[in-house]
Amino acid sequence: MADLNERTITQAVIDRIAQTTEPRTREIMTSLIRHLHDFIREVHLTEEEWMTGIQFLTEVGKTCTDKRQEFILLSDTLGASILVITQNHRSEQGSVESTVLGPYYWEGAPERPLGSNLAEGVTGEPTFYSGRVLDVNGSPIAGATLDIWSGDGEGNYDMQLGETEMRARGKIRTNAAGKYWFRSIRPSFYPVPIDGPVGRMLKAMGRHPNRPGHIHMIVSAPGYHTVTTHLFVANSPYLDSDAVFGMKESLVVDFKKHDAGPAPTGERMQQPFYCAEFDFRLHKAG
């Protein structure tokens, strides 16, 4: 019979998974157990603190719905999401950098024609987006898909507002020259949800909950690595302290302001508007 103590318990738990037929499961769980036990010993965790952690994770799970993913928010705010993304989706030969998916992705956005206004009826300053999707050598990629979403001009996403219809979302495809263009709004900085357990965690840590202004895109094309990324508004507040650590310098874009008048699409705008240009470079899969 094993005489277990605070030092021998770790190896005893690891020995229990020795018979698994999945090498990767063994590797991951062995490391997880070892680091978890080392953490408990390092901070000399009390029973009350351990139960507090269990209750916290229980509440995180209960907060999740089909429109809100509190576990993704927890992962994002602890920097875990961006760490996993960065090491698995490295920028190569100048390809666009990846960043976090975030908790507000809504699968199934409608495909829209080039030049569409994705933010009809959405509050915010009108903005015309354009650019190209290229390979790392600068050749255009025709038919690449941009799956686009953002909050409104006040930083609120449709699902936060209880909308049953998608707003400020859509998919467009590049033309034969690899070009894309569409209209939406100039995104504003906003706080991540703070009415749940993650919000209380941020407050306890003395951290603000804000993200700089950004618009989301998933850029994909057959034969190329799919990239989940953002475009960040230059000079937006919180660029240097993004609550989810997702800001990357290469994704910061100058949103140029224009007076009322003809827009890049030829339509005449009755109010000032912005233009933002960005080229996405993809590297081939495999």
N, C-alpha and C positions, 0 to 999 in steps of 0.2 A: 504494500500500500504506500503510495507516494505521500511524503510529508511536505505539503505545499506551504510556502511562505511568500512574502511579497516579492522575493527575487526569483524563486523557482516556478511560480505560477505561469510566467510568460512562456517558457519553453514547454511546459505541460500543455498549454492551450495550442501552441503551434504543432506539437506532436500529434494532436488529434486530427489534423488535416493531412497527415502524411500519406494517407491511402487514396487521396483524390486522384482521379485519372486525368484531371485538367491541369496541365503545368502552369498555365497563366493564372488560374484560380489560386493555386498554391502560392505562386509568387506574390500576387496582390494581397491575399489574406494574411500571409506570413508577415509582410511588411506592415500591413494595417494593424495587426495585433501587437507587433513589437513597438510601433510608434505610439499607439494608444496607451499601452501599459507604461511606456517611458514617460508620456505626458502626465499620467495620473501620479506617478512617483515624483516627477520633477516639481509639480505644483502642490504636492501632498493634498490631493483633492479630498474634501470631506464628503460624508454621506449626503448631507443636505445639498451641497453644491452639485453632486452627481445627479440627485433627483431633480434639482432645478434644471439641469441640462436635458434630462429625459422629458420633463414637462414642456420645456421650450420646443424640442423637436416634435413632440406630440401636437402642440398647438400650431406649429408650422404646417404640419400635414393637414390638420383640420381647416386651415385657412385656404388651402388650395381648392380651386374650382376649375370648371372648363374655361373660364375667362381670366383666371389669376393663378400664377404658379409661384407660390411663396418659397418653395425650395430652390427654384432658379434664382429668385431674388436673393436668397441667403447665399447661394453659391457665388453670385455676382458680387455682392457687397463684401465678401471675404476674399475676393481676388482669385478664387479657385477657378471660376469659369474662364477668365482671360488667360490664366496659366495653362489650362488644358488646351485651349484654342491655339495659343501661340506656339506651343511645342508640337502640336499636330498639324498646324497649317502655317508653316514658315513661308515668309516672302522669299521667292527665289527669282533671281535675275530681274529684279524690279517689278515683280508681280504685286498686285494690290494686297495690302495687309488685311488680315481678318480681325474682327473684334466680336463682342458678345452678341448673341441673338436677342437677349432681353426677354422679359416676361410677357410682352404684348404682341408677339407674332401670332397671326391669325391665318391658318392655312386655308388655301382655296380662294385667294384674291382673284377677281375677274381679269381676263386678258383684255387690254385696251389698245386702240390704235396709237401709233406714234403721234405725239403732240397733244394727247388727251389731257384734260384737266382732271387730275386725280382727287382734287380737293374741292369739288363743287359743293357749295353750301357750307364749307368749313371756315371758321373764323381764322384770320391770319393774313399776313402781308403776302400778296401774290408773288410767286417766284418761278422763273423759267429755268429748268435744268437741261443741260445738254452735254454732250461729249461723245466719246467712242469707247467701244470694247475692242481691245487689241490683244494679240499674243505678245509674249515678252520680246519678240523681235520687231514689234511695231506693225505687224500685218493685221488688217481688220478682220474681225470675226462676225460674219453675217449670221443673223438669226439667234444671237445670244439673248437670253432672257434676263430681265431685271425685275425681281419681285420687290416692290417698294411699299414702305409704310412709314407713317410718322404720326405724331400727335398734332393737335391744332396749334394755332398761334399762341395759346396759353399753356401748351404742354400737356393737354388732356387727350388721351387716346379714346377711340370710339368705345372700346369695351369697358373703359373706366366710367364712361358716361351712361352705361347701360344700353347702348345702341344695339339694335338687332340687325342692322344693315351696316356693311363695311363703309368706312369713311376714311379718306386720305390713304387709300390702298389701291394697288393695281399692279398688273404685270404688263410690261411692254417688251417688244423684241427689236433688236437692232436691224437696220436696213442692210442692203448689199454692201454698203461702204463701212459697216460696223458702227454707224452713228445712231444715237438715241436722243430724244428730246421729249419733254413732258412738262406739264405745269402742276405745281402744288403750292405749298405755303413755305415761308421762311420759318424754320422750326425754332422754338423757344426753349431755353433751359427750363427744367422742371424737377420736382422732387420725386424720387421713387416712393411707392406707397409706404406710409409711416403709421398706418392705423392697425398694424398687425404686429406679430412678434419680432419681425426683422426691424421694424421701425423702432421698437423699444430697445432692441439690441444696439442700434446705431446711437440712440440717445445716451444709453449707458456708457458707450465707448467715447462719447464726446465728439461724435462725427456728424457732419451735415449730410442730408440725404439727396443732394442735388446732382443732376447730370447736366453737362453743357448742351446747348442746342444742337440737334443732329437729326438726320433723316436716315432710315434704315434701307439697306438693299441686300438681297441675295442675288449674286450674279453667277449665271451658269451658262454653259454651252457644251454640246456633245464633244467628248474627247478632251475636255479641260477640267481642271479642279474647280469645283464650286466654292465660291467665297461668300461668307457672311460678313458684311462690313457696314460702315456708316460713312456719311459725309458730315463733318462738324463745321459749325459756323465760326469763322474766324472772329476773334475778339469776344466770343460768348463768355459770360461769367462761368466759372467753374471748369474751364478747360484744364487748369492745372491741378484740380482736385476732384475729378470725376468720381462719384460715389461708387461706381462699379469698376473703376480702373480701366475703362475701355478706350479712352482717348489715345490716339496715336497721331504724331505730328504729320505724318504723310497723308492723313485723311482730313486735315484742316483745309477748308476752302474759303476763298474770299467771295462773299456774297455782295456783288456790286449793285448799288442802288441807282435807279433811273427815275427821272421825272415822268409824270403821266405823258402818254404818247404812244407811238407805234412800238409794239413788242417784237421780239425775234420771230414770232410765228406770223407776224403781219397784222394781227388784231390790234385795235387801238384801245389802250388802257386809259381809264378815266381816273386812275389813282397811281401814285408811285409804285414801282415794282422792283424786284431784284432779279439778277441773273447769276447762275452758278454753273461753272464748267468743270468737268472732271473726266479724265480718261481712266478706265479700268483695264489693267493688264492681267491676263490669266496665263498660267503655265499649264502645259499639257499634262494630262493624267498619266501616271505610270512613269 
